[in-house]
Structures are given as C-alpha cells and as structure tokens.
Amino acid sequence: MRTPIPDEKKLVHESIIPLRWGDMDAFSHINNTVYFRYMEQGRIHWIESLGFLAKVAKEGALVANAFCNFYIPVSYPGDLLVRTYTGKIGRTSADTYNVMSLTSAPDEVVAAGGATLVWVNLETNRPAQWPDAVYQLLK
C-alpha cells in the first residue's frame, strides 16, 4: 500500500546528498531504512536555510509520523536530489514531503515520502503553537 503525496504542496528546498557505499544492503541497493535519513537530512537542510538551528533548548519540531514509498531501486555511486515540500500547515503542526531522484535523472522519482512535524514544548512534551516567526516562514 502506498501513501499518496498530495498534488497541492509547495517546493521549499532542494538538497543534493551523495550516496555512500555503506548505504547499500546485501542486494547492492540503497537500504530502505536509509531513505528516511535522506528525508531527514533534506528537512534539516531546509530548516537551516530558514536561519534556524535544528537543535533548540525548550521547544522544537519533532516528527509525529513518517512514511516512504519506494519506486526504483538505487545503487552506489550517485547523488540523490531531495526536494522538500510543505503541505498543510496548522498552528502546531506541518506536513512535509520529500521527492527523491538521482541527479543524473532528476525527473525519474525513485522514492517519495513525508513526515508530520509538530512544534513541541520539550519541557512538557506537549504540542505548542509555532512561534510567529517560524509560522510566517512556513505559510
């Protein structure tokens, strides 16, 4: 079963991530679990491009759920183009999506997934409203 990526989304960042030899499994394909790391790195690059550090003291964005659809097996060597998109933005959460392709074939999607980020008060572990500055950047 595949989880659909919505048509209504906004491209917010592109990252190029080199594939590593150690990312492959026994079948000489990039291991499925590694794609979650690629999506994470794409989100981190995007967050940093907004001028925020990924690590914060009292509040921060945590992943509430994540999924990935795999379309075409990929092997080392190569570079992955990770496009990061935003979808629905709420007062405490934001849907993000990543569409991945090789830089040598940027229009051929090899995997696509997403994650819901929730802004959390890290002292209470409860959702909190996005800070206004962050919310304005997300919209």
N, C-alpha and C positions, 0 to 999 in steps of 0.2 A: 504494500500500500504506500503510495506516495502522498506527501503533504504538499498541496499546491502553493506555489509562490504567487501572490496576487499581482494582477496587472497594474493596479494603482499603487505605485511606490515611487520614491524619489531617490535618484542616484546622489549619494553624498560623498563618496570617496572611492578611489581605486588604489590598490596596492599590488606590487609585484613581489611574490615570495618564491625564492629558489627552492626547488625540490631537493631533498637530501637523500643520499644513498640509504641511510638508516630509516627513512620514512617508508621503505618498501617492506612488504611481507614475504612469506615463503613462495608466493606465486609471482614475485617480481612486479607487483602492482603497489601503488601507494596504499597503505593500510587504511581502511575505512575510518578508524578512530582518528587518524591524523587530520582528516578534513575538518574536524571540529576545532583543532588547533589553528588551521589556516583561517577559519571563520573568526575565531577569537582574535588572531593577530590582525585581521582586516578591521575588526571593530576597534581594537586598541589603536591602530594607526589613525583611524577616523577620529576617535576621541582626542588623541594627542594633536591632530591637525586643528581641532577647535580651540586649542590652547589650554586643555585640562590635562592634568596628570591622571593616569589610570588609578593610582593609589591615593586614597584620601583618608582622613583620620576619623571623622564622626559620621559621615554619610557617604554613600556611593551607589553606583549602579551595579546590581547583581543580576545574573542570568536566572530567570524563573523557569524557563524551559528552552529546549533546543532540539532541532531536527536537521536531518540531511538526506537529500535524495541523490543517489548515485546513478549516473548515466553512462559514462565511458571510463573504462579503466585507464589509469595513467601510470607511467613508469619514469624513473630517473634516467637520464638527466632532463632538465627542463625548468621553465619558470612558469609559475601559476599567476594568472591575473585574477585578483579577488576584487570584485565590485561589491561595494557595500551600499545598501539602500535602507531607507526608513519607510515604514508603513504607518499604521495607526499610532498616533501619539496621544496618550492620555495625560492626566495630571500627575500620575505616579508611575506610569509605565510607557514603554515604547517598543513597537515591533520592529525588528531589524531583519534584513535578509542579505544573503551573500550569494552571488552567482559567480562560479569559478570556471575558468577556461585556461588553456595553455596560451602563453603569449604568441606562440607560433601559429595558433588557430583561434583568435580571440572571439570569433562568432560561434564556435562549437562548444556548448556548455558540457562540462564533464561532471559537475556536481553543483547542487544548489541547496541552500538550507536557510535556516533562520533561528532567531532567538528573541525572546521577550525579555527586555531589560526592565527591572523595577528599581526605582530610587528608594533606598532603604536607610533608615536611621540605624547605624551599626551598633549603637548602644542598647536599643530596644529590640532590634531585629524586626522592626515593623515598617511597612511602606510609608513613605513620606512624599510630599509634593516635590516635584522638581524645583530646584532653585530657579528663580525667574530668569537669570542669565542663561542657564542651561536650557530651560524650556523654550526660550526665544530662539536659540540655535537649532533646536530640534524641529520646530514648526516649519 
